[in-house]
Amino acid sequence: MKLLLTSAGVTNPSIRDVLVDLLGKPIADSHALCIPTAIYGNPASGPASVWRFITGQTPLPMCSLGWKSLGVLELPRCPAFGEEQWVPWVQEADVILVAGGDTTYLSHWMRQSGLVDVLPSLRDTVWVGLSAGSMVLTPRVGAEFVMWPSARDDRTLGFLDFSIFPHLGIEPDNTIACAERWAAEIAGPAYAIDDHPAIKMNDGTVEVVSEGHWKRFPS
């Protein structure tokens, strides 16, 4: 997959330009599939937050970018559908837009639904993550980012070899000092990003596209 990992969506022209480059065609010609599942894992969110994400009624640009079409995939429903129904929806999408919320809840349902097994085959698909939608592909998120009461620990899917600390600079919990303590606890490669950079990954190459502030923590 081609990855565009953000803290707050496609927040500036630099990120949008990279998205178009990864798609290989204009946004207006691209079919999107959004996954709002992580929102339900955040006790402070709910159905209204899901509606706002899908309809673009938030300051986090994802679903409102002008896609040719926009579908919704709610992962807890996938086992009832059967793979023969929902897997083609994923395969036909040019881009998958993954909402923020609780990362461990999203990780759980990516496994339970079977989506995690489909991802390696999506070579040309672009995955655009927003906060938890980015963090879910990393090995760990840190205990401070776990909100789902049923989470066993802070481990996630581990598709990447680095972790992500989002929303850098937002006080009181996301200051650079907080990020430094988090990175020491993670004890592995990591990036802290505010709401304006994005981490691009294509063909194994990692690049930070930035109109904001970020810091890399080596292992």
Sequence and secondary structure as in RCSB ss.txt:
>XXXX:A:sequence
MKLLLTSAGVTNPSIRDVLVDLLGKPIADSHALCIPTAIYGNPASGPASVWRFITGQTPLPMCSLGWKSLGVLEL
PRCPAFGEEQWVPWVQEADVILVAGGDTTYLSHWMRQSGLVDVLPSLRDTVWVGLSAGSMVLTPRVGAEFVMWPS
ARDDRTLGFLDFSIFPHLGIEPDNTIACAERWAAEIAGPAYAIDDHPAIKMNDGTVEVVSEGHWKRFPS
>XXXX:A:secstr
 EEEEESSSS SHHHHHHHHHHHTS GGG EEEEE GGGGGSTT  HHHHHHHHHT SSS STTS  SEEEE  G
GGHHHH HHHHHHHHHH SEEEE  S HHHHHHHHHHHSHHHHGGG TT EEEEETHHHHTTSSB  GGG   TT
  SSB   SSSSEEE STT TTTSSHHHHHHHHHHHTS EEEE SS EEEEETTEEEEE SS EEEE  
